[in-house]
Amino acid sequence: MARSAVARQLVKLGGRPEYRQGVVTDNGNVILDVHGMEILDPIAMENAINAIPGVVTVGLLLTVARTLR
């Protein structure tokens, strides 16, 4: 499984990956939540993460919602 290799690469990019246990996507993929990354250039960071073998897609959440509707 690519999860460990992907996690090691995310650490090299400055993140703290956490495996989201008990959750798989509709296509059977696992999810890694990554915290603590300093993202100065979101497009470059997304490209860097997408270039990691084993990554299927990236979703960057760059701000925290202040209110819920």
MDTraj code that builds the backbone (N, CA, C; nanometers):
import mdtraj as md
import numpy as np

residues = "MET ALA ARG SER ALA VAL ALA ARG GLN LEU VAL LYS LEU GLY GLY ARG PRO GLU TYR ARG GLN GLY VAL VAL THR ASP ASN GLY ASN VAL ILE LEU ASP VAL HIS GLY MET GLU ILE LEU ASP PRO ILE ALA MET GLU ASN ALA ILE ASN ALA ILE PRO GLY VAL VAL THR VAL GLY LEU LEU LEU THR VAL ALA ARG THR LEU ARG".split()
xyz = np.array([
    [0.0845, -0.1185, 0.0000],
    [0.0000, 0.0000, 0.0000],
    [0.0885, 0.1241, 0.0000],
    [0.0474, 0.2249, -0.0705],
    [0.1266, 0.3471, -0.0854],
    [0.1125, 0.4414, 0.0335],
    [0.0232, 0.4114, 0.1271],
    [-0.0038, 0.5042, 0.2373],
    [0.1216, 0.5452, 0.3117],
    [0.2070, 0.4516, 0.3486],
    [0.3280, 0.4842, 0.4245],
    [0.4255, 0.5670, 0.3426],
    [0.4420, 0.5322, 0.2158],
    [0.5332, 0.6076, 0.1295],
    [0.4824, 0.7496, 0.1083],
    [0.3526, 0.7644, 0.0875],
    [0.2941, 0.8975, 0.0705],
    [0.3111, 0.9778, 0.1990],
    [0.2855, 0.9161, 0.3132],
    [0.2993, 0.9854, 0.4414],
    [0.4420, 1.0347, 0.4620],
    [0.5406, 0.9543, 0.4269],
    [0.6811, 0.9976, 0.4421],
    [0.7103, 1.1199, 0.3559],
    [0.6567, 1.1224, 0.2351],
    [0.6790, 1.2376, 0.1470],
    [0.6083, 1.3625, 0.2008],
    [0.4917, 1.3454, 0.2593],
    [0.4200, 1.4590, 0.3167],
    [0.4947, 1.5165, 0.4366],
    [0.5597, 1.4309, 0.5137],
    [0.6436, 1.4783, 0.6242],
    [0.7588, 1.5614, 0.5693],
    [0.8186, 1.5172, 0.4594],
    [0.9276, 1.5933, 0.3970],
    [0.8813, 1.7311, 0.3505],
    [0.7520, 1.7436, 0.3187],
    [0.6968, 1.8727, 0.2781],
    [0.6558, 1.9582, 0.3986],
    [0.6766, 1.9052, 0.5193],
    [0.6489, 1.9825, 0.6400],
    [0.5180, 1.9512, 0.7090],
    [0.4499, 1.8462, 0.6663],
    [0.3203, 1.8136, 0.7240],
    [0.3253, 1.7030, 0.8277],
    [0.2154, 1.6890, 0.8996],
    [0.1960, 1.5797, 0.9948],
    [0.0753, 1.4984, 0.9472],
    [0.0999, 1.3954, 0.8654],
    [-0.0120, 1.3170, 0.8123],
    [-0.0716, 1.2241, 0.9178],
    [-0.2038, 1.2128, 0.9143],
    [-0.2767, 1.1206, 1.0015],
    [-0.3716, 1.0388, 0.9149],
    [-0.3630, 0.9082, 0.9278],
    [-0.4519, 0.8169, 0.8555],
    [-0.5922, 0.8283, 0.9151],
    [-0.6910, 0.8527, 0.8322],
    [-0.8297, 0.8614, 0.8786],
    [-0.8857, 0.7196, 0.8864],
    [-0.8773, 0.6604, 1.0056],
    [-0.9142, 0.5203, 1.0245],
    [-1.0635, 0.4976, 1.0066],
    [-1.0945, 0.3848, 0.9466],
    [-1.2331, 0.3449, 0.9301],
    [-1.3048, 0.4138, 0.8150],
    [-1.2306, 0.4913, 0.7353],
    [-1.2927, 0.5639, 0.6241],
    [-1.2190, 0.5306, 0.4952],
    [-1.2945, 0.4947, 0.3933],
    [-1.2382, 0.4781, 0.2591],
    [-1.3291, 0.5534, 0.1622],
    [-1.2730, 0.5953, 0.0512],
    [-1.3515, 0.6652, -0.0500],
    [-1.4402, 0.5667, -0.1250],
    [-1.5272, 0.6197, -0.2088],
    [-1.6135, 0.5338, -0.2909],
    [-1.5321, 0.4413, -0.3803],
    [-1.4102, 0.4825, -0.4140],
    [-1.3230, 0.4013, -0.4995],
    [-1.2300, 0.3109, -0.4195],
    [-1.2464, 0.3072, -0.2870],
    [-1.1670, 0.2186, -0.2036],
    [-1.0324, 0.2742, -0.1611],
    [-1.0126, 0.4043, -0.1763],
    [-0.8857, 0.4656, -0.1365],
    [-0.8907, 0.5109, 0.0087],
    [-0.7748, 0.5108, 0.0744],
    [-0.7656, 0.5609, 0.2114],
    [-0.7467, 0.7119, 0.2071],
    [-0.7671, 0.7764, 0.3219],
    [-0.7542, 0.9216, 0.3314],
    [-0.6480, 0.9550, 0.4342],
    [-0.5577, 1.0448, 0.3976],
    [-0.4602, 1.1004, 0.4907],
    [-0.4949, 1.2467, 0.5133],
    [-0.5200, 1.2836, 0.6382],
    [-0.5374, 1.4240, 0.6740],
    [-0.3997, 1.4755, 0.7129],
    [-0.3628, 1.5919, 0.6639],
    [-0.2296, 1.6463, 0.6910],
    [-0.2453, 1.7804, 0.7605],
    [-0.1780, 1.7940, 0.8733],
    [-0.1855, 1.9165, 0.9530],
    [-0.0477, 1.9817, 0.9604],
    [-0.0472, 2.1103, 0.9885],
    [0.0761, 2.1809, 1.0201],
    [0.1610, 2.2256, 0.9033],
    [0.1111, 2.2134, 0.7817],
    [0.1917, 2.2558, 0.6666],
    [0.1848, 2.4072, 0.6512],
    [0.2981, 2.4678, 0.6244],
    [0.3008, 2.6095, 0.5907],
    [0.2819, 2.6193, 0.4393],
    [0.1707, 2.6747, 0.3985],
    [0.1374, 2.6798, 0.2558],
    [0.1440, 2.8247, 0.2093],
    [0.2586, 2.8616, 0.1546],
    [0.2765, 2.9978, 0.1044],
    [0.2267, 3.0115, -0.0386],
    [0.2359, 2.9038, -0.1142],
    [0.1920, 2.9027, -0.2539],
    [0.1030, 2.7798, -0.2734],
    [-0.0295, 2.7968, -0.2588],
    [-0.1199, 2.6817, -0.2654],
    [-0.1102, 2.6019, -0.3952],
    [-0.0924, 2.6687, -0.5074],
    [-0.0854, 2.5971, -0.6352],
    [0.0400, 2.5106, -0.6408],
    [0.1532, 2.5658, -0.5978],
    [0.2779, 2.4891, -0.5967],
    [0.2685, 2.3710, -0.4998],
    [0.2050, 2.3929, -0.3837],
    [0.1907, 2.2844, -0.2860],
    [0.1010, 2.1746, -0.3422],
    [-0.0090, 2.2128, -0.4045],
    [-0.0977, 2.1128, -0.4643],
    [-0.0246, 2.0328, -0.5717],
    [0.0533, 2.1003, -0.6544],
    [0.1300, 2.0308, -0.7586],
    [0.2323, 1.9359, -0.6978],
    [0.2990, 1.9791, -0.5901],
    [0.3991, 1.8949, -0.5242],
    [0.3343, 1.7698, -0.4654],
    [0.2187, 1.7864, -0.4023],
    [0.1504, 1.6712, -0.3431],
    [0.0983, 1.5781, -0.4524],
    [0.0402, 1.6341, -0.5572],
    [-0.0102, 1.5510, -0.6672],
    [0.1003, 1.4738, -0.7377],
    [0.2245, 1.5220, -0.7286],
    [0.3373, 1.4544, -0.7931],
    [0.3871, 1.3339, -0.7136],
    [0.3390, 1.3162, -0.5908],
    [0.3806, 1.2028, -0.5082],
    [0.3120, 1.0767, -0.5607],
    [0.3896, 0.9738, -0.5964],
    [0.3278, 0.8488, -0.6424],
    [0.2347, 0.7913, -0.5354],
    [0.1131, 0.7582, -0.5757],
    [0.0146, 0.7034, -0.4832],
    [-0.0931, 0.8030, -0.4448],
    [-0.0690, 0.9320, -0.4686],
    [-0.1698, 1.0338, -0.4381],
    [-0.2745, 1.0327, -0.5488],
    [-0.4017, 1.0267, -0.5091],
    [-0.5103, 1.0257, -0.6065],
    [-0.5610, 1.1672, -0.6310],
    [-0.5808, 1.2436, -0.5244],
    [-0.6281, 1.3814, -0.5372],
    [-0.5924, 1.4598, -0.4121],
    [-0.6004, 1.5912, -0.4233],
    [-0.5651, 1.6810, -0.3130],
    [-0.6815, 1.7762, -0.2897],
    [-0.7123, 1.8000, -0.1646],
    [-0.8092, 1.9031, -0.1273],
    [-0.7463, 1.9893, -0.0206],
    [-0.7169, 2.1142, -0.0535],
    [-0.6555, 2.2050, 0.0430],
    [-0.7638, 2.2878, 0.1114],
    [-0.7684, 2.2813, 0.2428],
    [-0.8589, 2.3637, 0.3224],
    [-0.7705, 2.4660, 0.3921],
    [-0.7729, 2.5884, 0.3424],
    [-0.6747, 2.6880, 0.3841],
    [-0.7221, 2.7801, 0.4947],
    [-0.8509, 2.7847, 0.5231],
    [-0.9012, 2.8704, 0.6299],
    [-1.0003, 2.7918, 0.7142],
    [-1.0278, 2.8452, 0.8306],
    [-1.1248, 2.7841, 0.9205],
    [-1.2543, 2.8636, 0.9097],
    [-1.3649, 2.7950, 0.8957],
    [-1.4945, 2.8626, 0.8883],
    [-1.5254, 2.9305, 1.0210],
    [-1.5730, 3.0529, 1.0130],
    [-1.6087, 3.1269, 1.1347],
    [-1.7524, 3.0984, 1.1784],
    [-1.8389, 3.0697, 1.0831],
    [-1.9780, 3.0388, 1.1156],
    [-2.0245, 2.9205, 1.0317],
    [-2.1221, 2.8518, 1.0821],
    [-2.1834, 2.7416, 1.0085],
    [-2.3235, 2.7833, 0.9685],
    [-2.3623, 2.7471, 0.8486],
    [-2.4977, 2.7818, 0.8025],
    [-2.5819, 2.6584, 0.7923],
])
top = md.Topology()
chain = top.add_chain()
for i, resn in enumerate(residues, 1):
    res = top.add_residue(resn, chain, resSeq=i)
    for name in ("N", "CA", "C"):
        top.add_atom(name, md.element.get_by_symbol(name[0]), res)
traj = md.Trajectory(xyz[None], top)
